[in-house]
Amino acid sequence: MNIIKRRGLHMITIIADKLQKYLLPVANKIGSNRYLLAIKDAFLISLPFTMFGSIILALVNIPFLNKLIAEDTIAAIQAAAAPIQNVTFNVIAVIVVLGIGYSLGKYYKSNPIYTAISSLIGFLMVTPTTTLFEENVVTGVYELNNLGTMAIFSGIIMAILCTETYRWVVEKNLVIKMPDSVPQLVADSFSSFIPVGAVLSISFIIQLGFSFTGFQTMNAFIYEMIQIPISRIGSSFTATMIAGALCNLFWFFGLHGNSIVYNSVLSPIFKALSIENLAAFQAHKMIPNVITEEFAFYFGGFNGSFIAYPILICIIIFFKKKKEWKKLAEVSMVPGIFSIYEPIVFGLPLMLNPIMLIPMLLTPMLSCAISYFAMTVGLVPLCTGVSIPWTTPMILSGIITTNSLQGGILQIVIIAVLTVLWYVFLKIAYNGDKDKEKKIENE
């Protein structure tokens, strides 16, 4: 038995070494890609705006509020709060474009203010300025739909293209240089004249080209041909479940699974789906997407809570006699409640522990399957898209993100199921350690 266990550990070590040798460089390369970093920075920049908008939206849509306050009063409060939502969620593409332009500008050591504004102007140039209102065509306006989640992908493309154009012109030294005696702000304005002109020219050519197609605008083309198909693939139940398992597989080998799998690939897709849900929730329409960022993190097992909570419950109730685990639970309790589970990963340890690999892989699969079933059959409302801090404790996060008590109850059910799962494997590890201790005592 010991020979088999030693061989198993040896194989795990070999696999870990191979993964570190081949996957870590790839992960580092993906993580250091300037475009992905800029997109990540842009969404981080948007976070305080969307989070504040989410808080306001949650406050004016508290469950059972209509039983405490007159419906007319609620409608008036919601109408008063609408402008806050309009300048946060409904212009998310504008914020993302500015963020990418600014981040890439800093990366290239260009003037980030000019790269950000150039990116925004370029994006606005390819954005439709006509809309239908009561069957009449209205011109000279930007519809909020074309500045929100529907325009995120085209915004990302335009921000990168505009910043790269600006950088190329500057690197070719195609700038107007002013004497040193000229104030810096004036000199910057003149030096940016040709790069900005190049950005506007490229944007004009793009919009002109699309005007001769059936799509009419770049926004419509990107949304119908790229964003919708990618969102459907990335937001499928199977893809989400596999992605969650991959996150934990990387954690098993000591690599930050969320950074590799979620931040690098899925984040823009899931965020866009969340914002779509939020727009529908705000408009009191049917919420369209089961899979969103909030689903992944608070119901699909992408954060550490669905590992931390069951393990801590098992140790406190069933394995408190094991001193090392009891001490670990005491140290990990507060971080674990707030979804910080690195102390458990490295302290139990879960990392490179072959017994724990199976529950680590099954945790996101089970939580995702249970949640998806509960939401698709209507037992639990879909996530509204309301953004909350990732450290929000379980149960509370379920209630807030679904705007219902059922969301918190669903999390309790998932934690109960996962506690049974983790108990089985913790018991195996516990018994194995007891056998080792007995052998040492006998020797």
C-alpha positions as CSV (number, residue, x, y, z in Angstrom):
1,M,0.0,0.0,0.0
2,N,2.8,2.4,0.9
3,I,4.7,1.5,-2.3
4,I,1.6,2.4,-4.3
5,K,1.1,5.6,-2.4
6,R,4.8,6.6,-2.9
7,R,4.5,5.8,-6.6
8,G,1.4,7.9,-6.8
9,L,3.0,10.8,-5.1
10,H,6.0,10.4,-7.4
11,M,3.8,10.5,-10.5
12,I,2.0,13.6,-9.1
13,T,5.4,15.3,-8.6
14,I,6.4,14.5,-12.2
15,I,3.1,15.9,-13.5
16,A,3.6,19.0,-11.4
17,D,7.1,19.5,-12.8
18,K,5.9,19.1,-16.4
19,L,3.0,21.5,-15.8
20,Q,5.4,24.1,-14.3
21,K,7.8,23.6,-17.2
22,Y,5.3,23.9,-20.0
23,L,2.1,25.5,-18.7
24,L,3.6,28.2,-16.4
25,P,5.5,30.0,-19.2
26,V,2.3,29.9,-21.3
27,A,0.2,31.2,-18.4
28,N,2.8,33.9,-17.7
29,K,2.8,34.9,-21.4
30,I,-1.0,35.1,-21.5
31,G,-1.1,37.0,-18.3
32,S,1.5,39.5,-19.5
33,N,-0.1,40.1,-22.9
34,R,-0.4,43.9,-23.2
35,Y,-3.9,43.7,-24.8
36,L,-5.3,41.4,-22.2
37,L,-3.7,43.4,-19.4
38,A,-5.3,46.6,-20.9
39,I,-8.7,44.9,-21.1
40,K,-8.3,43.7,-17.5
41,D,-7.3,47.2,-16.4
42,A,-10.3,48.7,-18.2
43,F,-12.8,46.5,-16.4
44,L,-11.0,47.3,-13.1
45,I,-11.4,51.0,-13.9
46,S,-15.1,50.4,-14.6
47,L,-15.6,48.5,-11.3
48,P,-16.3,51.5,-8.9
49,F,-18.9,52.9,-11.3
50,T,-20.7,49.6,-11.9
51,M,-20.5,48.6,-8.3
52,F,-22.0,51.9,-7.1
53,G,-24.7,51.5,-9.8
54,S,-25.3,48.0,-8.6
55,I,-25.7,49.1,-5.0
56,I,-28.2,51.8,-6.0
57,L,-30.1,49.3,-8.2
58,A,-30.2,46.7,-5.4
59,L,-31.5,49.3,-2.9
60,V,-34.3,50.4,-5.1
61,N,-35.3,46.8,-5.9
62,I,-35.2,45.3,-2.5
63,P,-37.4,42.1,-2.3
64,F,-40.8,42.7,-0.7
65,L,-40.3,46.5,-0.9
66,N,-43.7,46.9,-2.5
67,K,-45.2,45.5,0.8
68,L,-43.6,48.3,2.8
69,I,-43.9,51.3,0.5
70,A,-46.6,52.3,-2.0
71,E,-46.0,51.3,-5.6
72,D,-46.1,54.9,-6.8
73,T,-43.4,55.9,-4.3
74,I,-41.2,52.9,-5.5
75,A,-41.7,53.9,-9.1
76,A,-40.7,57.5,-8.3
77,I,-37.6,56.3,-6.5
78,Q,-36.6,54.0,-9.3
79,A,-37.2,56.8,-11.9
80,A,-34.9,59.1,-9.8
81,A,-32.2,56.4,-9.7
82,A,-32.4,55.8,-13.4
83,P,-29.7,58.4,-14.4
84,I,-27.2,56.7,-12.1
85,Q,-27.7,53.5,-13.9
86,N,-27.6,55.2,-17.3
87,V,-24.1,56.7,-16.6
88,T,-22.7,53.4,-15.2
89,F,-24.0,50.2,-16.8
90,N,-25.5,51.8,-19.9
91,V,-22.2,53.5,-21.0
92,I,-19.9,50.6,-19.9
93,A,-18.4,50.4,-23.4
94,V,-17.3,54.1,-23.1
95,I,-15.6,53.4,-19.8
96,V,-13.9,50.3,-21.2
97,V,-12.7,52.2,-24.3
98,L,-11.2,55.0,-22.2
99,G,-9.6,52.4,-19.8
100,I,-8.0,50.4,-22.6
101,G,-6.7,53.6,-24.4
102,Y,-5.3,54.9,-21.1
103,S,-3.7,51.6,-20.1
104,L,-2.1,51.0,-23.5
105,G,-0.9,54.6,-23.7
106,K,0.9,54.1,-20.4
107,Y,2.4,50.8,-21.6
108,Y,3.8,52.5,-24.7
109,K,4.9,55.5,-22.7
110,S,2.7,57.7,-24.9
111,N,0.5,60.5,-23.5
112,P,-2.2,58.3,-22.0
113,I,-4.7,61.1,-21.9
114,Y,-4.5,61.5,-25.7
115,T,-4.5,57.8,-26.4
116,A,-7.6,57.4,-24.2
117,I,-9.5,60.3,-25.8
118,S,-8.4,59.3,-29.3
119,S,-9.8,55.8,-28.6
120,L,-13.1,57.2,-27.4
121,I,-13.4,59.5,-30.4
122,G,-12.6,56.7,-32.8
123,F,-15.2,54.5,-31.1
124,L,-17.8,57.2,-31.3
125,M,-17.1,57.7,-35.0
126,V,-18.1,54.1,-35.8
127,T,-21.1,54.2,-33.4
128,P,-24.5,54.9,-35.0
129,T,-25.9,58.4,-34.4
130,T,-29.4,57.5,-35.6
131,T,-32.3,55.7,-33.9
132,L,-36.0,55.0,-34.3
133,F,-38.4,56.8,-32.0
134,E,-42.1,56.2,-32.4
135,E,-41.4,55.0,-36.0
136,N,-39.5,58.2,-36.8
137,V,-35.8,58.3,-37.6
138,V,-34.0,60.6,-35.2
139,T,-30.5,61.7,-36.1
140,G,-27.6,63.2,-34.2
141,V,-28.1,61.1,-31.1
142,Y,-26.2,58.2,-29.5
143,E,-28.6,55.5,-28.2
144,L,-27.5,54.0,-24.9
145,N,-27.8,50.5,-26.3
146,N,-24.9,51.4,-28.6
147,L,-22.7,52.6,-25.7
148,G,-23.4,49.7,-23.3
149,T,-22.9,46.0,-23.3
150,M,-23.8,45.5,-27.0
151,A,-20.8,47.6,-27.9
152,I,-18.1,46.2,-25.6
153,F,-16.4,44.0,-28.2
154,S,-16.4,46.7,-30.9
155,G,-15.2,49.1,-28.2
156,I,-12.3,46.8,-27.3
157,I,-11.3,46.5,-31.0
158,M,-11.5,50.2,-31.7
159,A,-9.6,51.1,-28.5
160,I,-6.7,48.8,-29.4
161,L,-6.7,49.8,-33.1
162,C,-6.8,53.6,-32.3
163,T,-4.1,53.3,-29.7
164,E,-1.9,51.2,-32.0
165,T,-2.4,53.8,-34.8
166,Y,-1.5,56.6,-32.4
167,R,1.6,54.7,-31.3
168,W,2.8,53.9,-34.8
169,V,2.6,57.6,-35.9
170,V,4.5,58.7,-32.8
171,E,7.2,56.0,-33.3
172,K,7.6,57.1,-36.9
173,N,8.2,60.6,-35.5
174,L,5.4,62.0,-37.6
175,V,4.7,64.7,-35.0
176,I,4.9,68.5,-35.0
177,K,7.7,69.5,-32.7
178,M,7.6,72.9,-30.9
179,P,10.5,74.8,-29.3
180,D,11.4,74.2,-25.7
181,S,10.1,77.7,-24.8
182,V,6.5,76.7,-25.6
183,P,4.5,75.5,-22.6
184,Q,4.3,71.7,-22.3
185,L,0.5,71.6,-22.6
186,V,0.6,73.5,-25.9
187,A,3.5,71.4,-27.2
188,D,1.6,68.2,-26.3
189,S,-1.4,69.5,-28.2
190,F,0.6,70.2,-31.4
191,S,2.6,66.9,-31.2
192,S,-0.7,65.0,-31.0
193,F,-2.2,66.7,-34.0
194,I,-1.0,64.2,-36.6
195,P,-1.5,61.0,-34.5
196,V,-5.0,62.1,-33.6
197,G,-5.7,62.9,-37.3
198,A,-4.5,59.4,-38.2
199,V,-6.8,57.8,-35.7
200,L,-9.8,59.8,-36.9
201,S,-9.0,59.0,-40.6
202,I,-8.8,55.2,-39.8
203,S,-12.1,55.4,-37.9
204,F,-13.7,57.3,-40.8
205,I,-12.5,54.7,-43.3
206,I,-13.9,51.9,-41.1
207,Q,-17.3,53.5,-40.8
208,L,-17.4,54.3,-44.5
209,G,-16.7,50.7,-45.4
210,F,-19.4,49.3,-43.1
211,S,-21.9,51.8,-44.4
212,F,-21.8,50.0,-47.8
213,T,-22.7,46.6,-46.1
214,G,-25.9,45.2,-44.9
215,F,-24.8,45.8,-41.3
216,Q,-24.4,49.6,-41.8
217,T,-22.2,49.9,-38.7
218,M,-19.3,48.2,-37.1
219,N,-21.3,47.8,-33.9
220,A,-23.9,45.7,-35.6
221,F,-21.3,43.6,-37.5
222,I,-19.3,42.9,-34.3
223,Y,-22.3,42.2,-32.2
224,E,-24.0,39.8,-34.7
225,M,-20.9,38.1,-36.1
226,I,-18.5,37.9,-33.1
227,Q,-19.9,38.9,-29.7
228,I,-23.1,36.8,-29.9
229,P,-21.4,33.5,-31.0
230,I,-18.5,33.9,-28.6
231,S,-20.9,34.6,-25.7
232,R,-23.0,31.6,-26.6
233,I,-19.9,29.3,-26.6
234,G,-18.3,30.8,-23.5
235,S,-21.5,31.0,-21.6
236,S,-22.7,27.4,-22.2
237,F,-23.3,25.1,-19.2
238,T,-20.6,22.6,-20.4
239,A,-18.0,25.3,-21.0
240,T,-18.6,26.9,-17.6
241,M,-18.4,23.6,-15.8
242,I,-15.2,22.6,-17.5
243,A,-13.6,26.0,-16.9
244,G,-14.4,25.7,-13.2
245,A,-12.7,22.3,-13.0
246,L,-9.7,23.7,-14.9
247,C,-9.4,26.6,-12.4
248,N,-9.2,24.1,-9.6
249,L,-6.8,21.8,-11.5
250,F,-4.4,24.7,-11.8
251,W,-4.8,25.4,-8.1
252,F,-4.0,21.8,-7.4
253,F,-0.6,22.3,-9.0
254,G,0.0,25.6,-7.1
255,L,-1.0,27.9,-10.0
256,H,-3.5,30.7,-9.8
257,G,-6.4,29.0,-11.7
258,N,-8.7,32.0,-11.8
259,S,-6.0,34.2,-13.3
260,I,-5.1,31.6,-16.0
261,V,-8.6,30.5,-16.9
262,Y,-11.0,33.2,-15.9
263,N,-9.2,36.5,-16.1
264,S,-7.4,35.7,-19.3
265,V,-10.3,34.2,-21.3
266,L,-13.8,34.3,-19.8
267,S,-13.9,37.6,-17.9
268,P,-15.0,39.9,-20.8
269,I,-17.6,37.4,-21.9
270,F,-19.1,36.9,-18.4
271,K,-19.1,40.6,-17.6
272,A,-20.9,41.4,-20.8
273,L,-23.6,38.8,-20.0
274,S,-23.9,40.2,-16.5
275,I,-24.5,43.7,-17.8
276,E,-27.2,42.3,-20.2
277,N,-29.0,40.8,-17.2
278,L,-28.6,44.1,-15.3
279,A,-30.1,46.1,-18.2
280,A,-33.1,43.7,-18.3
281,F,-33.5,43.7,-14.5
282,Q,-33.4,47.5,-14.5
283,A,-36.1,47.6,-17.3
284,H,-38.2,45.0,-15.5
285,K,-37.9,42.6,-18.4
286,M,-37.2,38.9,-18.5
287,I,-33.5,38.3,-17.5
288,P,-31.9,36.5,-20.5
289,N,-28.7,34.7,-19.2
290,V,-28.3,31.9,-16.7
291,I,-24.5,32.0,-17.0
292,T,-23.0,35.3,-15.9
293,E,-20.0,36.5,-13.8
294,E,-22.1,36.3,-10.6
295,F,-23.3,32.8,-11.5
296,A,-19.8,31.6,-12.0
297,F,-18.4,33.1,-8.8
298,Y,-21.3,32.7,-6.3
299,F,-23.0,29.6,-7.7
300,G,-20.6,27.9,-10.1
301,G,-17.7,27.4,-7.8
302,F,-15.2,29.8,-9.4
303,N,-14.3,31.4,-6.1
304,G,-12.9,29.7,-3.1
305,S,-16.0,29.7,-0.9
306,F,-17.4,26.3,-2.1
307,I,-14.1,24.7,-1.1
308,A,-13.4,26.7,2.1
309,Y,-16.9,26.5,3.7
310,P,-17.3,22.6,3.4
311,I,-13.8,22.0,4.6
312,L,-14.1,24.3,7.5
313,I,-17.5,22.8,8.5
314,C,-16.1,19.2,8.2
315,I,-13.0,20.1,10.4
316,I,-15.1,21.9,13.0
317,I,-17.8,19.2,13.3
318,F,-16.0,15.9,12.5
319,F,-12.2,16.3,12.6
320,K,-11.6,18.7,15.5
321,K,-9.5,16.0,17.3
322,K,-6.8,16.4,14.7
323,K,-4.8,19.2,16.1
324,E,-3.2,20.4,12.9
325,W,-6.5,20.7,11.1
326,K,-8.2,22.3,14.1
327,K,-5.5,25.0,14.2
328,L,-5.7,25.4,10.4
329,A,-9.5,25.9,10.7
330,E,-9.0,28.6,13.4
331,V,-6.5,30.4,11.2
332,S,-8.5,30.0,8.0
333,M,-11.9,30.7,9.4
334,V,-12.1,34.5,8.8
335,P,-10.3,34.5,5.4
336,G,-12.4,31.5,4.4
337,I,-15.7,33.2,5.2
338,F,-14.7,36.0,2.8
339,S,-13.7,33.6,-0.1
340,I,-9.9,33.7,0.6
341,Y,-9.0,30.1,0.7
342,E,-5.2,30.1,0.0
343,P,-4.5,29.2,3.7
344,I,-6.5,26.0,3.1
345,V,-5.0,25.2,-0.3
346,F,-1.4,25.4,1.0
347,G,-2.1,24.6,4.7
348,L,-4.2,21.4,4.5
349,P,-2.7,21.0,1.9
350,L,-4.9,20.7,-1.2
351,M,-2.0,21.4,-3.5
352,L,-0.3,18.3,-4.8
353,N,-2.5,16.1,-2.5
354,P,-3.7,13.3,-4.7
355,I,-6.6,12.4,-2.3
356,M,-7.9,16.0,-2.7
357,L,-7.7,16.2,-6.5
358,I,-11.1,14.5,-7.0
359,P,-13.2,16.7,-4.7
360,M,-11.4,19.8,-6.1
361,L,-12.5,18.9,-9.6
362,L,-16.0,17.8,-8.6
363,T,-16.7,20.9,-6.5
364,P,-17.2,23.3,-9.4
365,M,-18.9,20.7,-11.5
366,L,-21.5,19.8,-8.8
367,S,-22.1,23.4,-7.8
368,C,-22.5,24.5,-11.4
369,A,-24.9,21.6,-12.2
370,I,-27.1,22.1,-9.1
371,S,-27.3,25.9,-9.7
372,Y,-27.9,25.6,-13.4
373,F,-30.7,23.1,-12.8
374,A,-32.3,25.2,-10.0
375,M,-32.3,28.4,-12.1
376,T,-33.4,26.9,-15.4
377,V,-36.4,25.1,-13.9
378,G,-37.4,28.3,-12.0
379,L,-36.7,27.3,-8.4
380,V,-34.2,30.2,-8.1
381,P,-34.3,33.5,-10.0
382,L,-31.5,34.2,-12.4
383,C,-28.7,36.5,-11.3
384,T,-29.7,40.1,-11.9
385,G,-26.2,41.2,-12.8
386,V,-25.8,43.3,-9.7
387,S,-22.1,43.5,-9.0
388,I,-20.8,42.9,-5.4
389,P,-17.3,42.5,-3.9
390,W,-15.9,39.0,-4.5
391,T,-15.3,38.8,-0.7
392,T,-19.0,38.9,0.1
393,P,-19.8,35.9,2.3
394,M,-21.9,33.1,1.0
395,I,-25.7,33.2,1.6
396,L,-25.6,37.0,1.6
397,S,-24.0,37.0,-1.9
398,G,-26.7,34.6,-3.1
399,I,-29.5,36.8,-1.8
400,I,-28.0,40.0,-3.3
401,T,-27.1,38.6,-6.7
402,T,-30.5,37.0,-7.3
403,N,-32.5,39.6,-5.4
404,S,-34.2,36.7,-3.6
405,L,-34.0,34.6,-0.5
406,Q,-33.9,31.5,-2.8
407,G,-30.4,32.5,-3.9
408,G,-29.1,32.2,-0.3
409,I,-31.0,28.9,0.2
410,L,-29.5,27.5,-3.0
411,Q,-26.0,28.3,-1.7
412,I,-26.9,26.5,1.6
413,V,-28.0,23.4,-0.3
414,I,-24.8,23.5,-2.4
415,I,-22.6,23.8,0.7
416,A,-24.5,20.9,2.3
417,V,-23.9,18.7,-0.7
418,L,-20.3,19.7,-1.0
419,T,-19.7,19.1,2.8
420,V,-20.8,15.5,2.2
421,L,-18.4,15.2,-0.7
422,W,-15.4,16.7,1.2
423,Y,-16.2,14.7,4.3
424,V,-15.6,11.5,2.4
425,F,-12.2,12.5,1.2
426,L,-11.1,14.3,4.4
427,K,-12.1,11.1,6.2
428,I,-9.8,9.1,3.9
429,A,-6.9,11.5,4.6
430,Y,-7.7,11.5,8.3
431,N,-7.6,7.7,8.5
432,G,-4.4,7.6,6.5
433,D,-2.7,10.0,8.9
434,K,-4.0,8.0,11.9
435,D,-2.5,4.8,10.5
436,K,0.8,6.6,10.0
437,E,0.8,7.9,13.6
438,K,0.1,4.4,14.9
439,K,2.9,2.9,12.9
440,I,5.3,5.6,14.2
441,E,4.2,4.8,17.8
442,N,4.6,1.1,17.4
443,E,8.1,1.6,16.0
